[in-house]
Amino acid sequence: MRLPRGFAALASPHSMSLLDLLNHLLNFLAPALAVGLVCALGGGGFGRKAGALAWWIQAAVNAGAGALALLGGLIFSGRDGTMGAYAALVFACGISQWLVSRGWRG
């Protein structure tokens, strides 16, 4: 049986230790965590609006949106680290920061 593109590593006879898996997962999520945190901390520089969430909640929401964007890029292209995935990461974090900081309220 032939696996779809991007999933060929699942059929590999080589196994990965739990520490290696954790290392790969953290390295995959590191850009989303960093961009999410920078967006949350930078978004507070424009003044906090009434009803806006705390900075750490904003960072968590932004990082979650960024992680989903990176996962989508991985599934779409079959590779990690493509420029399209990173562009989607920045776009997703920007939109989520606008939403959690209630940017539409002016």
WOVEN-V687890 format. One record per residue. N is the residue number from 1. OMEGA is omega in whole degrees, 0 to 359 (NA if undefined). Layout:
((N,OMEGA) (N,OMEGA))
//
This chain:
((1,181) (2,180) (3,176) (4,180) (5,180) (6,181) (7,181) (8,180) (9,179) (10,181) (11,183) (12,178) (13,180) (14,180) (15,181) (16,179) (17,179) (18,178) (19,177) (20,179) (21,178) (22,178) (23,179) (24,181) (25,178) (26,177) (27,176) (28,184) (29,184) (30,178) (31,179) (32,178) (33,182) (34,181) (35,178) (36,179) (37,180) (38,178) (39,181) (40,180) (41,178) (42,179) (43,178) (44,179) (45,181) (46,180) (47,181) (48,180) (49,179) (50,179) (51,179) (52,181) (53,177) (54,185) (55,183) (56,175) (57,176) (58,179) (59,180) (60,179) (61,178) (62,179) (63,177) (64,178) (65,178) (66,178) (67,177) (68,177) (69,178) (70,177) (71,176) (72,177) (73,178) (74,180) (75,183) (76,185) (77,182) (78,181) (79,175) (80,173) (81,178) (82,180) (83,177) (84,179) (85,179) (86,175) (87,177) (88,177) (89,181) (90,179) (91,181) (92,179) (93,178) (94,179) (95,181) (96,177) (97,178) (98,180) (99,184) (100,177) (101,178) (102,183) (103,181) (104,181) (105,175) (106,NA))
//
